[in-house]
Amino acid sequence: MVDITLRINGATCTGSPEARKTLADFLRDDLNLTGTHVGCEHGVCGACTVIVDEQQIREALSGNICRCTGYQSIIDGVLLAAKRNSER
Protein backbone atom coordinates (compact mmCIF):
# COMPACT_ATOMS: atom_id res chain seq x y z
CA MET A 1 0.00 0.00 0.00
CA VAL A 2 1.07 3.54 -0.70
CA ASP A 3 0.17 6.62 1.32
CA ILE A 4 -1.74 9.21 -0.71
CA THR A 5 -2.87 12.69 0.17
CA LEU A 6 -5.91 14.28 -1.46
CA ARG A 7 -7.54 17.68 -1.08
CA ILE A 8 -11.27 17.06 -0.99
CA ASN A 9 -13.81 19.85 -0.61
CA GLY A 10 -11.10 22.08 0.85
CA ALA A 11 -9.85 19.53 3.41
CA THR A 12 -6.64 17.51 3.21
CA CYS A 13 -7.20 13.75 3.56
CA THR A 14 -4.54 11.05 3.78
CA GLY A 15 -4.92 7.31 3.42
CA SER A 16 -3.28 4.07 2.35
CA PRO A 17 -5.69 2.28 -0.01
CA GLU A 18 -5.08 -1.20 -1.33
CA ALA A 19 -4.08 -1.19 -5.00
CA ARG A 20 -7.30 -2.99 -6.03
CA LYS A 21 -9.59 -0.46 -4.31
CA THR A 22 -11.54 1.97 -6.50
CA LEU A 23 -11.49 5.70 -5.84
CA ALA A 24 -15.20 5.58 -4.94
CA ASP A 25 -14.62 2.81 -2.40
CA PHE A 26 -11.59 4.62 -0.96
CA LEU A 27 -13.60 7.81 -0.51
CA ARG A 28 -16.59 6.02 1.02
CA ASP A 29 -14.95 3.27 3.07
CA ASP A 30 -11.59 4.68 4.11
CA LEU A 31 -12.35 8.40 4.35
CA ASN A 32 -16.05 8.10 5.28
CA LEU A 33 -17.03 10.52 2.48
CA THR A 34 -20.35 8.97 1.53
CA GLY A 35 -21.36 11.65 -0.99
CA THR A 36 -19.85 9.48 -3.71
CA HIS A 37 -22.38 6.82 -4.64
CA VAL A 38 -21.81 3.43 -6.21
CA GLY A 39 -24.50 2.14 -8.54
CA CYS A 40 -23.61 -0.65 -10.93
CA GLU A 41 -20.29 -1.64 -9.25
CA HIS A 42 -18.54 -1.42 -12.66
CA GLY A 43 -18.32 2.34 -13.31
CA VAL A 44 -20.68 2.13 -16.27
CA CYS A 45 -23.75 3.95 -14.92
CA GLY A 46 -21.88 7.08 -13.79
CA ALA A 47 -23.20 7.16 -10.21
CA CYS A 48 -19.64 6.98 -8.87
CA THR A 49 -18.36 9.93 -10.91
CA VAL A 50 -15.92 12.11 -8.97
CA ILE A 51 -15.29 15.66 -10.14
CA VAL A 52 -11.61 16.55 -10.15
CA ASP A 53 -9.55 19.67 -10.85
CA GLU A 54 -8.14 19.12 -14.39
CA GLN A 55 -5.16 21.39 -13.70
CA GLN A 56 -4.25 19.30 -10.66
CA ILE A 57 -4.29 16.14 -12.79
CA ARG A 58 -2.01 17.77 -15.34
CA GLU A 59 0.43 18.81 -12.61
CA ALA A 60 0.34 15.38 -10.96
CA LEU A 61 1.08 13.61 -14.23
CA SER A 62 3.75 16.07 -15.36
CA GLY A 63 6.45 14.56 -13.14
CA ASN A 64 5.95 11.05 -14.48
CA ILE A 65 7.56 9.66 -17.60
CA CYS A 66 5.57 7.23 -19.72
CA ARG A 67 7.72 5.13 -22.00
CA CYS A 68 4.77 4.15 -24.19
CA THR A 69 2.58 6.95 -25.47
CA GLY A 70 2.90 9.70 -22.87
CA TYR A 71 0.06 11.17 -20.91
CA GLN A 72 -1.24 13.70 -23.41
CA SER A 73 -4.01 11.37 -24.56
CA ILE A 74 -5.10 10.90 -20.94
CA ILE A 75 -5.13 14.65 -20.36
CA ASP A 76 -7.03 15.18 -23.62
CA GLY A 77 -9.59 12.58 -22.51
CA VAL A 78 -10.07 14.22 -19.11
CA LEU A 79 -10.51 17.65 -20.70
CA LEU A 80 -12.98 16.28 -23.27
CA ALA A 81 -15.00 14.55 -20.54
CA ALA A 82 -15.07 17.77 -18.50
CA LYS A 83 -16.23 19.75 -21.54
CA ARG A 84 -18.99 17.26 -22.34
CA ASN A 85 -20.09 17.20 -18.70
CA SER A 86 -20.31 21.00 -18.57
CA GLU A 87 -22.48 21.04 -21.70
CA ARG A 88 -25.16 18.90 -20.05
GUGUTOR-494532 format. One record per atom (N, C-alpha, C, O): x, y, z. Coordinates in pm, whole numbers, padded with zeros to 5 digits, always signed. Layout:
XYZ
...
***
This chain:
+00083-00118+00000
+00000+00000+00000
+00088+00125+00000
+00200+00125+00052
+00035+00228-00059
+00107+00354-00070
+00024+00464-00005
-00097+00470-00025
+00088+00549+00073
+00017+00662+00132
-00013+00764+00024
+00074+00796-00058
-00136+00815+00022
-00174+00921-00071
-00239+01033+00008
-00300+01011+00113
-00225+01153-00043
-00287+01269+00017
-00372+01338-00089
-00324+01366-00199
-00496+01364-00055
-00591+01428-00146
-00647+01552-00079
-00660+01557+00043
-00681+01652-00159
-00754+01768-00108
-00896+01754-00158
-00922+01762-00278
-00988+01734-00064
-01127+01706-00099
-01216+01808-00032
-01219+01819+00091
-01290+01883-00113
-01381+01985-00061
-01310+02080+00036
-01367+02120+00137
-01186+02114+00004
-01110+02208+00085
-01034+02147+00202
-00958+02217+00268
-01054+02019+00229
-00985+01953+00341
-00881+01856+00288
-00901+01792+00185
-00769+01845+00358
-00664+01751+00321
-00691+01617+00388
-00711+01609+00509
-00693+01511+00307
-00720+01375+00356
-00605+01285+00315
-00555+01295+00203
-00563+01198+00405
-00454+01105+00378
-00501+00963+00405
-00576+00939+00499
-00456+00870+00323
-00492+00731+00342
-00394+00638+00273
-00304+00683+00202
-00412+00510+00295
-00328+00407+00235
-00417+00299+00174
-00432+00191+00233
-00477+00326+00058
-00569+00228-00001
-00495+00109-00061
-00380+00121-00105
-00562-00004-00062
-00508-00120-00133
-00511-00090-00282
-00596-00013-00328
-00420-00147-00357
-00408-00119-00500
-00535-00155-00577
-00564-00093-00679
-00610-00254-00531
-00730-00299-00603
-00853-00215-00572
-00957-00233-00636
-00844-00124-00476
-00959-00046-00431
-00988+00068-00529
-00897+00137-00573
-01115+00087-00562
-01154+00197-00650
-01151+00328-00574
-01154+00329-00450
-01146+00439-00647
-01149+00570-00584
-01279+00588-00506
-01277+00640-00394
-01391+00545-00563
-01520+00558-00494
-01519+00481-00362
-01565+00533-00261
-01467+00360-00362
-01462+00281-00240
-01366+00342-00138
-01393+00341-00018
-01254+00395-00185
-01159+00462-00096
-01224+00582-00029
-01212+00600+00092
-01293+00663-00108
-01360+00781-00051
-01466+00740+00050
-01473+00797+00159
-01549+00643+00014
-01659+00602+00102
-01611+00522+00224
-01647+00553+00337
-01531+00421+00200
-01495+00327+00307
-01382+00377+00396
-01389+00368+00519
-01277+00429+00334
-01159+00468+00411
-01170+00609+00469
-01129+00634+00583
-01227+00701+00390
-01235+00840+00435
-01373+00879+00486
-01393+00992+00531
-01468+00787+00480
-01605+00810+00528
-01672+00929+00458
-01749+01003+00520
-01642+00947+00330
-01703+01052+00248
-01810+00987+00162
-01784+00947+00048
-01929+00976+00216
-02035+00897+00153
-02113+00973+00046
-02215+00922-00002
-02069+01091+00009
-02136+01165-00099
-02116+01100-00235
-02196+01120-00327
-02009+01024-00249
-01985+00948-00371
-02068+00821-00363
-02058+00745-00266
-02149+00798-00464
-02238+00682-00464
-02189+00578-00563
-02129+00611-00665
-02216+00453-00532
-02181+00343-00621
-02311+00279-00668
-02395+00240-00587
-02327+00271-00799
-02450+00214-00854
-02430+00074-00907
-02469-00023-00842
-02371+00063-01023
-02361-00065-01093
-02242-00150-01050
-02231-00266-01091
-02152-00094-00970
-02029-00164-00925
-01925-00183-01036
-01824-00251-01014
-01949-00126-01154
-01854-00142-01266
-01811-00009-01325
-01725-00006-01414
-01867+00103-01278
-01832+00234-01331
-01901+00268-01461
-01863+00365-01527
-02000+00192-01499
-02068+00213-01627
-02181+00315-01616
-02201+00395-01707
-02254+00312-01505
-02375+00395-01492
-02344+00541-01462
-02428+00628-01487
-02227+00570-01408
-02188+00708-01379
-02220+00756-01239
-02186+00869-01204
-02285+00674-01157
-02320+00716-01021
-02197+00746-00937
-02203+00828-00846
-02085+00682-00967
-01964+00698-00887
-01870+00806-00941
-01755+00814-00899
-01918+00889-01032
-01836+00993-01091
-01784+01089-00984
-01860+01135-00899
-01655+01118-00989
-01592+01211-00897
-01539+01327-00980
-01466+01306-01077
-01574+01448-00942
-01529+01566-01014
-01392+01604-00961
-01371+01616-00841
-01298+01623-01054
-01161+01655-01015
-01116+01783-01083
-01175+01825-01184
-01014+01845-01030
-00955+01967-01085
-00862+01924-01198
-00759+01861-01171
-00895+01958-01325
-00814+01912-01439
-00672+01964-01434
-00580+01896-01479
-00651+02084-01380
-00516+02139-01370
-00433+02056-01272
-00315+02033-01295
-00495+02012-01164
-00425+01930-01066
-00381+01797-01127
-00272+01748-01099
-00466+01739-01212
-00429+01614-01279
-00309+01636-01369
-00215+01556-01370
-00313+01746-01444
-00201+01777-01534
-00071+01791-01455
+00032+01737-01495
-00076+01862-01343
+00043+01881-01261
+00090+01749-01199
+00211+01724-01191
-00004+01665-01156
+00034+01538-01096
+00100+01446-01197
+00194+01373-01164
+00052+01448-01320
+00108+01361-01423
+00237+01415-01482
+00315+01339-01540
+00261+01545-01469
+00375+01607-01536
+00510+01554-01488
+00607+01558-01563
+00518+01506-01366
+00645+01456-01314
+00672+01311-01347
+00777+01258-01310
+00581+01247-01415
+00595+01105-01448
+00632+01088-01595
+00584+01163-01681
+00715+00992-01622
+00756+00966-01760
+00693+00836-01806
+00712+00731-01744
+00617+00843-01914
+00557+00723-01972
+00643+00682-02091
+00669+00763-02180
+00686+00560-02091
+00772+00513-02200
+00692+00463-02320
+00750+00424-02421
+00560+00465-02309
+00477+00415-02419
+00429+00531-02504
+00491+00565-02605
+00319+00591-02463
+00258+00695-02547
+00255+00831-02482
+00212+00927-02545
+00299+00843-02358
+00290+00970-02287
+00152+00986-02227
+00066+00900-02242
+00132+01095-02160
+00006+01117-02091
-00085+01216-02162
-00194+01245-02113
-00042+01269-02275
-00124+01370-02341
-00261+01316-02379
-00360+01389-02369
-00270+01192-02421
-00401+01137-02456
-00490+01124-02333
-00612+01140-02344
-00432+01096-02217
-00510+01090-02094
-00561+01229-02058
-00679+01246-02026
-00473+01328-02065
-00513+01465-02036
-00619+01512-02133
-00717+01575-02093
-00602+01482-02262
-00703+01518-02362
-00838+01454-02329
-00942+01518-02343
-00836+01328-02286
-00959+01258-02251
-01028+01320-02131
-01150+01334-02129
-00950+01358-02030
-01007+01422-01911
-01068+01556-01949
-01179+01587-01905
-00999+01635-02029
-01051+01765-02070
-01177+01750-02155
-01271+01828-02140
-01180+01652-02244
-01298+01628-02327
-01417+01585-02240
-01529+01631-02262
-01393+01498-02144
-01500+01455-02054
-01553+01573-01973
-01674+01586-01954
-01463+01659-01926
-01507+01777-01850
-01590+01870-01937
-01690+01925-01891
-01548+01888-02062
-01623+01975-02154
-01762+01918-02180
-01862+01990-02175
-01769+01788-02209
-01899+01726-02234
-01989+01733-02112
-02110+01753-02125
-01930+01715-01993
-02009+01720-01870
-02063+01860-01846
-02175+01876-01797
-01985+01963-01880
-02031+02100-01857
-02138+02142-01956
-02213+02237-01931
-02147+02073-02068
-02248+02104-02170
-02384+02043-02139
-02483+02075-02206
-02390+01956-02040
-02516+01890-02005
-02610+01983-01936
-02721+01943-01900
***
